Amino acid sequence: MLANPLSLQKYRNFLLCCILFLGQINFSQGQARFSAKAIAGLTASQIDGDASAGYHKVGLQGGLGVAARLKGKQSASIEFLFTQRGCRNQPQYFPYFSTTLNYVEVPLQWHYSDWLVAGEGNKSDWYRASFNAGVTYGRLLGYQDKFKDGYGISAALEDLNIHSVCLALGATIYMNRHLGWTFRYSRALNFLYKPGKQGTNYANSLYEHFLAIQLNYRI
């Protein structure tokens, strides 16, 4: 079953604690080793098994992240995100369905950076490009079924798996020291729904994957 209002409050409190924690790391440990960033972006999602192909479902994504330098050009990061995934039919074809799945996500990633840019004055050097790989844990908070007509994955909604683990691959290009674009592909490692295990109202197994484009502001 999906999270109740008390659970939603619990995760809001958790995210607030994460925000305070990120701010504390950035200022108490110094920016030479740690950096924080704000994230805002869009997702394009698809669910295999929904009887429609293509990344037609557009959603929002936003949150905060913190990164720590490792050896050489390597670093590690953790993010705390609100992400909308889901599915939608091809807009020009019947039957019409559009389902939004709301997640809180925690991506853990390894980064390899390159294209060094020399800092001006007393500012440190920085890298213009980085490539990343990692895993994301997501918790399903709730959903919206736009048309409520029984098409799409409507029959499976009450029995969805609230836990999601995804493999994530991406790259970031910084336009300057602070502002950059991230492109990321995520693919689930577990099922969103599996007949017989989570329910019997829907015949197909459901499996998520999605694209994300993020605008990052790095402190």
Secondary structure, 3 states (H helix, E strand, C coil): CCCCHHHHHHHHHHHHHHHHHHHHHHHHHCCCCEEEEEEEEEEEEEEECCCCCCCCEEEEEEEEEEEEECCCCEEEEEEEEEEEEEEECCCCCCCCCEEEEEEEEEEEEEEEEEEEECCCCCCCCEEEEEEEEEEEEEEEEEEEECCCCCCCCHHHHHHCCCEEEEEEEEEEEECCCCEEEEEEEEEECCCCECECCCECCCCCCEEEEEEEEEEEEEC
